[in-house]
Amino acid sequence: MVPTLLIWSLAFKLLAAQTCNDWYECHRVTVTGGSCYGYAACNLATITAATAKCRGYAGCNLATITSDTAHCYGEYGCYSAKITSTTVAGWGYHSLWNADIEPKDTELSVTLFGYLSGSGLDIRCSAGDICTIDCRDCKGCIGTKAYCFSDSICNIQCDDDENCPTLYSSETGFPDPEIWNKYYENQEHKKNLPDDDVFPLDYPDNDDYFNPKPGVISLNLNMVWVLLIVLGFVLGIGLCILNIKTWKNEK
């Protein structure tokens, strides 16, 4: 009984730790485990994980990410993503281009390592939140905007004025009220605004385009492991039954 429980527990764990390794593999699906390694693998996906990893080119493009930690490694890795997290790191070129970030709880740390990784990035720090923005040496904060509401604390670390985010607060003033009403007060994703940039990849916005062709089965590595475990389990039961029959015949 115990080996059986262990086998099914391992199978469940493998399924739960979902990875998306192939081209558009997890397009518009809900992803747990948060590993998006393929080219636009988690395009328009909803990702919920302790640690989200967006490694592929545009791996988490337009995704909605909720995590404790989010790593945007690939070029355009988290392009125009909506991220709610405690720790966010932008490693790749334009990795957080046009993205939106806000704290998961009350604290947020954003570190921008990659060249122009925070171009077009919006960071929202609401009342009671503490947000730290660390701009490294590769001009990561150029084009970044930090919105610090009343009763929030924004700690900004940058090496020079050029590499600092633009700060909006009750002291400095906020952008156009119409944009504010559309996006910040109503919490709409800015990609829905009419003046938004267009993603550099030209791909069809058609669900049928991303589905496997009839007769083709798409398997990822975790599914293969689960199938092998189940197959081994079935073979083990078969051998046990065969041994019992042989033992009875010998008696």
N, C-alpha and C positions, 0 to 999 in steps of 0.2 A: 504493500500500500504506500509506504513512504517513498520508494523509488518513483512510483507513478506520480505522486504529488510533486516531486522534484522536477520531473520531466515536464509536466504541464506548467509549473511555475516558471521554468526556464523559457518555455515556448511563449508564455504570456509576456515575460520581460523583453524578449526579443521583438515581439510585435509592438510593445509599448514604446521601445526605443526606436522610433521610426526614422529612417534616413531616406533622403531623396537625392539619388546620385545621378539620375539620367536627365536628359533634355526635357524640360517641362514636366517632369515625372509627377509632381504634386501640385499641378496647376489647379487653383481654385478648390483645394481640399483643406480639411482640418488636419494639421500636423502636430503630433506629439513627439517629443524627443528633440525636435528643432535642429536637425542637421541637414542643411540644404547645400549639397556639394556640386550638383550638376548645373549646367548652363540654364539660367532662369528656372531652376528646379522647383522653387516654391513661389512662382509667379502668382500673385493675387491670392495666396494661401492665408489661412488663419493659423498662426503658430502659437502654441502654448507649451512652454518648457521651462525647466529651471535654468538651462543655458541654451540659448539659440545661437547656432553657428551658420553663418551665411558665407560660404567659401566660393561658390561658383560665380562666374561672371553674371551679374544681375541675379544672383541666386535667390534673393528674397525681394525681388522687384514688386512694389505695390502691395507687399504683404502687411498683415496686421499681426504684430508680435507682442505677446505678453510673457515676460520672463523676469527672472532675477538678474540674469546677465545676458547681454546680447553682443556678439562679436560679428562685425561686418568686415570680412576679410577681403572678399573679391572686389574687383573693379565694378563700380555701380552695384555693389553687393546688396545694399538696402535702399536702393533708389526709391524715393517717394513712399517709403514704408511708414506705417503708423506704429511707433514703438512705445510701449509702456513697460518700464523696467527700472531697476535700481542702479545697474552699472552697464554702460554702453561704450564700446570701443570701435572707432572707425579706423581700419588698417589700410584698406585699399584706396586707390585713386578714385575720387568722387564716390566713395563707398556709402556715404550718407547724403548724397545729393538729393535735395528737395524733400528730405524726410522730416517727420515730426516726432519729437520725443517729449515725454512727460514722466514724472516719477510714478512708480508702481505704488509706493506707500507715501512716505513724506521726504525721502532722501533720494537724490539722484547724482550720479557721477558720470560725466561724459568726457572721454579722452579721445582726441583727434590726432592720430598718428600719421595717416596717409596724406599724400600731397593733395590739397584741395578736397580733403575727405568730407568737410562740412559745408561745402558750397551749396547755398540754398537751404541749409538745415534750419529748422525752427525748434527751439527748446523752450518749453513752457513751464514756469515755476509758479505754482498757485500759492495762495495764502497758506502759511504754515509749512511750506516746503523749504528744504535746503538743497540748493543745486550747485554743484561744483563743475566748472567747465575748464578742462586742461588743454591748452593749445600747444602742441609740440612744435618742433622746428620746421616742419614741412608745409607751412602755410595752411594748416588744417582748418583754421577758423575763419579764413577769408570767405566772406559771404554768409557766415552764420549769424543768426539773429536769436537773441535771448530775451524772452518776455518775462519780466519779474514783477508779479502782481504785488499789491500792498501786503505787508506782513509776511513776505517771503524773503529768503536770503540767497543771494547769488554770489558765489565765490568764483571769480574769473582769473585764471592764470595764463598769461600770454607773454611772449618774449619781446614783442614790439607792437606799436600801435597798428601797423598794417595787418598783423596776424591776430587781431582781437575781434571777437564778435561784436556786432552792433547791439547795444543794450537798450531795451525799451522798459521803462518803469514809470511809476507815478511822477518821478522827478524829471525824467527825460521826455516823457510824452509817448503816446502810442500811435500806431499807423492809422490810416484812413478809417473812420468809424464804420463805413459800409462793409469793408473787408473784415473789420473786427466783428460785426454782427453776424456775417456769413460764416466765419470760420471759428473764432475763439469762443464767442458766447454760445453758439449753437454746436460747437465742437464738430463741425463738418471738416472732412479731410480736404486740404487745400487743393488736391488734384482735381476736385470738382469745380473749382473756380475757373471762369472762362479764360483768364490770362495765364494759365499754367503752362509750363514747358511741356514739350512732347518727348517721350522717352526715345533715346537714340536708336533703339532696335525697332525694326519694322516687322511686326508679327501680326497675324490675323486674330482678331478678338472673336473667336468662334470656338465654342466648346468641342464641336465635332472634330476640329482640326487636331486637338490634343489627345483625343481618345484613341486607343489602339484600333487598328483595322480589324474587321471581322475575321475570326479565326486565329488572331494573334493574341497570345497571353503575355502580359508584361509582369515580370517578377523582379523584385529587388532582392538584395542580399539577405535581408532579414527573413523574407518569405521563404527563400531557399533553405536557410538554416532550420526554420520551423518545420518545413516539409520533411527534411532529413531526420529531425528528431521524432516526428510522428511516425515516419516510416520505420525507424529503428525500434520505436515502441511497439508497433504492430508486429514486426518480425520477432521481437522478444517474446510477445504473447504466443505467437505461432510456435516458436521453439519450445516454450514451456508446455503447450498442449501436446506437441509431438513427443516430448520426453515422458509426459504422464502416460500417454497411450503405450509407448514402448515399455515403460515400467510395468504397466498392468499386464501386457502380453507376456512379459518374462515371468510373471508370477503365475 
